[in-house]
Amino acid sequence: MSKSMASRLTVFLLVSLLLTPLFLSAQNPKTIKLNEPNKKRGLPVMEALAVRASASQWSTQDLSAQDLSDLLWAANGINRPDNGKKTAPSAMNAQDVDIYVFLKDGAYLYEAKTHSLIEVVSGDQRPLFFQPRPPRPAGAGQPGEKPPVPGQPGQQPPTPPAGAPRPQQQMTMAPVVLLLVSDISRFRGGSDEMKKEWAALDTGIVYQNISIFCAGTGLGTRPRSGMDREKLKELLKLKDTQLPLLNHPVSYKKQ
């Protein structure tokens, strides 16, 4: 073998060794096996309903592994292993709703059959759900709010001059964001319009599970439709039949 060919072979082997881990990583995405769900915890249902409320502030403290496990099982986990049916019913048992879990280190797909998380993309993608609110025009108040009367007691200081923008409101990101995506291709019949209606209903049922679980265990959440859908569809490689419908920040209640 000539020196030139030997050098090429050496380079080829080195490149192969460097690329092999990347190839294996792509073929075998990171999987996190979740804890066994604790089905004995939380408030009684009526008490949970009595304290249910939509959170408006988020703690940045990470959820514990057990809390995350229980949250996902309550949302749409399998509660009848003999037939694979879930905590949330769905039209024709299509099980069309998938839960994508956004954490600091990446976005994951919740796999109910194995009660585990499968990494879809690495890195913190939560900012896609927490865009700063655009500044309101100078002098603009809330809808329906009467303009202030200058000099009247109790009024706020005068608004900035016309054309002076207000600073953007910074948003604190919750440690977990759940994205509910309905795949309408799983419905075995019906028109596209009917499938989208079923998708919305099924997504709402999963949300109720999330909401009641959080109320019963001292967590905070709220349903939100605002998100960068196009970027999320590209990021998660969603098909045209996969519809991102709701997202739910989840955190411990901010003290």
SULTAGI-V130316 format. One record per residue. N is the residue number from 1. RES is the residue in one letter. PHI is phi as a letter, one per 40 degrees, with the letter a starting at -180 (* if undefined). OMEGA is omega as a letter, one per 30 degrees, with the letter a starting at -180 (999 if undefined). BURIAL is b if it has 9 or more other C-alpha atoms within 8 Angstrom, else e. Layout:
n=N res=RES phi=PHI omega=OMEGA burial=BURIAL
n=N res=RES phi=PHI omega=OMEGA burial=BURIAL
//
This chain:
n=1 res=M phi=* omega=a burial=e
n=2 res=S phi=c omega=l burial=e
n=3 res=K phi=c omega=a burial=e
n=4 res=S phi=c omega=a burial=e
n=5 res=M phi=c omega=l burial=e
n=6 res=A phi=c omega=l burial=b
n=7 res=S phi=c omega=l burial=e
n=8 res=R phi=c omega=l burial=e
n=9 res=L phi=c omega=l burial=e
n=10 res=T phi=c omega=l burial=e
n=11 res=V phi=c omega=l burial=e
n=12 res=F phi=c omega=a burial=e
n=13 res=L phi=c omega=l burial=e
n=14 res=L phi=c omega=l burial=e
n=15 res=V phi=c omega=l burial=e
n=16 res=S phi=c omega=l burial=e
n=17 res=L phi=c omega=a burial=e
n=18 res=L phi=c omega=a burial=e
n=19 res=L phi=c omega=a burial=e
n=20 res=T phi=d omega=l burial=e
n=21 res=P phi=d omega=l burial=e
n=22 res=L phi=c omega=l burial=e
n=23 res=F phi=c omega=l burial=e
n=24 res=L phi=c omega=l burial=e
n=25 res=S phi=c omega=l burial=b
n=26 res=A phi=c omega=a burial=e
n=27 res=Q phi=c omega=a burial=e
n=28 res=N phi=b omega=a burial=e
n=29 res=P phi=c omega=l burial=b
n=30 res=K phi=d omega=l burial=e
n=31 res=T phi=b omega=l burial=e
n=32 res=I phi=b omega=l burial=e
n=33 res=K phi=c omega=a burial=e
n=34 res=L phi=c omega=l burial=b
n=35 res=N phi=c omega=l burial=e
n=36 res=E phi=c omega=a burial=e
n=37 res=P phi=c omega=l burial=e
n=38 res=N phi=c omega=a burial=e
n=39 res=K phi=c omega=a burial=e
n=40 res=K phi=b omega=a burial=e
n=41 res=R phi=c omega=l burial=e
n=42 res=G phi=g omega=l burial=e
n=43 res=L phi=c omega=l burial=e
n=44 res=P phi=d omega=a burial=e
n=45 res=V phi=d omega=a burial=e
n=46 res=M phi=c omega=l burial=e
n=47 res=E phi=c omega=l burial=b
n=48 res=A phi=c omega=l burial=b
n=49 res=L phi=c omega=a burial=b
n=50 res=A phi=c omega=a burial=e
n=51 res=V phi=b omega=a burial=e
n=52 res=R phi=c omega=l burial=b
n=53 res=A phi=a omega=l burial=e
n=54 res=S phi=c omega=a burial=e
n=55 res=A phi=c omega=l burial=b
n=56 res=S phi=b omega=l burial=e
n=57 res=Q phi=b omega=a burial=e
n=58 res=W phi=b omega=l burial=b
n=59 res=S phi=c omega=l burial=b
n=60 res=T phi=c omega=l burial=b
n=61 res=Q phi=c omega=l burial=e
n=62 res=D phi=c omega=l burial=e
n=63 res=L phi=c omega=l burial=b
n=64 res=S phi=c omega=l burial=e
n=65 res=A phi=d omega=a burial=e
n=66 res=Q phi=c omega=l burial=b
n=67 res=D phi=c omega=l burial=e
n=68 res=L phi=c omega=l burial=b
n=69 res=S phi=c omega=a burial=b
n=70 res=D phi=c omega=l burial=b
n=71 res=L phi=d omega=a burial=b
n=72 res=L phi=c omega=l burial=b
n=73 res=W phi=c omega=l burial=b
n=74 res=A phi=c omega=a burial=b
n=75 res=A phi=c omega=a burial=b
n=76 res=N phi=a omega=l burial=b
n=77 res=G phi=c omega=l burial=b
n=78 res=I phi=c omega=l burial=b
n=79 res=N phi=b omega=l burial=e
n=80 res=R phi=b omega=a burial=e
n=81 res=P phi=d omega=a burial=e
n=82 res=D phi=c omega=l burial=e
n=83 res=N phi=b omega=l burial=e
n=84 res=G phi=g omega=a burial=b
n=85 res=K phi=c omega=a burial=b
n=86 res=K phi=b omega=l burial=b
n=87 res=T phi=c omega=l burial=b
n=88 res=A phi=b omega=l burial=b
n=89 res=P phi=c omega=l burial=b
n=90 res=S phi=a omega=a burial=b
n=91 res=A phi=d omega=l burial=b
n=92 res=M phi=f omega=a burial=e
n=93 res=N phi=f omega=a burial=e
n=94 res=A phi=c omega=a burial=b
n=95 res=Q phi=f omega=a burial=b
n=96 res=D phi=c omega=a burial=b
n=97 res=V phi=c omega=l burial=b
n=98 res=D phi=b omega=l burial=b
n=99 res=I phi=b omega=l burial=b
n=100 res=Y phi=c omega=a burial=b
n=101 res=V phi=b omega=a burial=b
n=102 res=F phi=b omega=l burial=b
n=103 res=L phi=b omega=a burial=b
n=104 res=K phi=c omega=a burial=b
n=105 res=D phi=c omega=l burial=e
n=106 res=G phi=i omega=l burial=b
n=107 res=A phi=b omega=a burial=b
n=108 res=Y phi=b omega=l burial=b
n=109 res=L phi=b omega=l burial=b
n=110 res=Y phi=c omega=l burial=b
n=111 res=E phi=b omega=a burial=b
n=112 res=A phi=c omega=a burial=b
n=113 res=K phi=c omega=a burial=e
n=114 res=T phi=b omega=a burial=e
n=115 res=H phi=f omega=a burial=b
n=116 res=S phi=a omega=l burial=b
n=117 res=L phi=b omega=l burial=b
n=118 res=I phi=b omega=a burial=b
n=119 res=E phi=c omega=l burial=b
n=120 res=V phi=b omega=l burial=b
n=121 res=V phi=a omega=l burial=b
n=122 res=S phi=c omega=l burial=e
n=123 res=G phi=g omega=a burial=e
n=124 res=D phi=c omega=a burial=b
n=125 res=Q phi=b omega=a burial=b
n=126 res=R phi=c omega=l burial=b
n=127 res=P phi=d omega=l burial=e
n=128 res=L phi=c omega=l burial=b
n=129 res=F phi=b omega=a burial=b
n=130 res=F phi=b omega=l burial=b
n=131 res=Q phi=c omega=l burial=e
n=132 res=P phi=d omega=l burial=e
n=133 res=R phi=c omega=l burial=e
n=134 res=P phi=c omega=a burial=e
n=135 res=P phi=c omega=l burial=b
n=136 res=R phi=c omega=l burial=e
n=137 res=P phi=d omega=a burial=b
n=138 res=A phi=d omega=l burial=b
n=139 res=G phi=g omega=a burial=e
n=140 res=A phi=c omega=l burial=e
n=141 res=G phi=b omega=l burial=e
n=142 res=Q phi=c omega=l burial=e
n=143 res=P phi=d omega=l burial=e
n=144 res=G phi=g omega=a burial=e
n=145 res=E phi=c omega=l burial=e
n=146 res=K phi=c omega=l burial=e
n=147 res=P phi=c omega=a burial=e
n=148 res=P phi=c omega=l burial=e
n=149 res=V phi=c omega=a burial=e
n=150 res=P phi=d omega=l burial=e
n=151 res=G phi=g omega=a burial=e
n=152 res=Q phi=c omega=a burial=e
n=153 res=P phi=d omega=l burial=e
n=154 res=G phi=g omega=l burial=e
n=155 res=Q phi=c omega=l burial=b
n=156 res=Q phi=c omega=l burial=e
n=157 res=P phi=d omega=a burial=e
n=158 res=P phi=d omega=l burial=e
n=159 res=T phi=c omega=l burial=e
n=160 res=P phi=c omega=l burial=e
n=161 res=P phi=d omega=l burial=e
n=162 res=A phi=d omega=l burial=e
n=163 res=G phi=g omega=l burial=e
n=164 res=A phi=c omega=a burial=e
n=165 res=P phi=c omega=l burial=b
n=166 res=R phi=c omega=a burial=e
n=167 res=P phi=c omega=l burial=e
n=168 res=Q phi=c omega=l burial=e
n=169 res=Q phi=c omega=l burial=e
n=170 res=Q phi=c omega=a burial=e
n=171 res=M phi=b omega=l burial=e
n=172 res=T phi=c omega=a burial=b
n=173 res=M phi=c omega=l burial=b
n=174 res=A phi=c omega=a burial=b
n=175 res=P phi=c omega=a burial=b
n=176 res=V phi=b omega=l burial=b
n=177 res=V phi=b omega=l burial=b
n=178 res=L phi=c omega=l burial=b
n=179 res=L phi=b omega=l burial=b
n=180 res=L phi=c omega=a burial=b
n=181 res=V phi=b omega=l burial=b
n=182 res=S phi=b omega=l burial=b
n=183 res=D phi=b omega=a burial=b
n=184 res=I phi=c omega=l burial=b
n=185 res=S phi=c omega=a burial=e
n=186 res=R phi=c omega=l burial=e
n=187 res=F phi=c omega=a burial=b
n=188 res=R phi=c omega=l burial=e
n=189 res=G phi=a omega=l burial=e
n=190 res=G phi=g omega=l burial=e
n=191 res=S phi=c omega=l burial=e
n=192 res=D phi=d omega=l burial=e
n=193 res=E phi=c omega=l burial=e
n=194 res=M phi=c omega=a burial=e
n=195 res=K phi=c omega=l burial=b
n=196 res=K phi=c omega=l burial=b
n=197 res=E phi=c omega=l burial=e
n=198 res=W phi=c omega=l burial=b
n=199 res=A phi=d omega=l burial=b
n=200 res=A phi=c omega=l burial=b
n=201 res=L phi=c omega=a burial=e
n=202 res=D phi=c omega=l burial=b
n=203 res=T phi=c omega=l burial=b
n=204 res=G phi=c omega=l burial=e
n=205 res=I phi=c omega=l burial=b
n=206 res=V phi=c omega=l burial=b
n=207 res=Y phi=d omega=a burial=b
n=208 res=Q phi=c omega=l burial=e
n=209 res=N phi=c omega=l burial=b
n=210 res=I phi=c omega=a burial=b
n=211 res=S phi=c omega=a burial=b
n=212 res=I phi=c omega=l burial=b
n=213 res=F phi=c omega=a burial=b
n=214 res=C phi=c omega=l burial=b
n=215 res=A phi=c omega=a burial=b
n=216 res=G phi=c omega=a burial=b
n=217 res=T phi=b omega=l burial=b
n=218 res=G phi=g omega=l burial=e
n=219 res=L phi=c omega=l burial=b
n=220 res=G phi=b omega=l burial=b
n=221 res=T phi=a omega=l burial=b
n=222 res=R phi=a omega=l burial=b
n=223 res=P phi=c omega=a burial=b
n=224 res=R phi=b omega=l burial=e
n=225 res=S phi=b omega=a burial=e
n=226 res=G phi=c omega=l burial=e
n=227 res=M phi=a omega=l burial=e
n=228 res=D phi=c omega=a burial=e
n=229 res=R phi=c omega=a burial=e
n=230 res=E phi=c omega=l burial=e
n=231 res=K phi=c omega=l burial=e
n=232 res=L phi=c omega=l burial=b
n=233 res=K phi=c omega=l burial=b
n=234 res=E phi=c omega=a burial=e
n=235 res=L phi=c omega=a burial=e
n=236 res=L phi=c omega=a burial=e
n=237 res=K phi=f omega=a burial=e
n=238 res=L phi=c omega=l burial=b
n=239 res=K phi=c omega=l burial=e
n=240 res=D phi=c omega=a burial=e
n=241 res=T phi=c omega=a burial=b
n=242 res=Q phi=c omega=a burial=b
n=243 res=L phi=b omega=l burial=b
n=244 res=P phi=c omega=a burial=b
n=245 res=L phi=b omega=a burial=b
n=246 res=L phi=b omega=l burial=b
n=247 res=N phi=b omega=a burial=b
n=248 res=H phi=b omega=l burial=b
n=249 res=P phi=c omega=l burial=b
n=250 res=V phi=b omega=l burial=b
n=251 res=S phi=a omega=l burial=b
n=252 res=Y phi=c omega=a burial=b
n=253 res=K phi=c omega=a burial=b
n=254 res=K phi=c omega=a burial=e
n=255 res=Q phi=c omega=999 burial=e
//
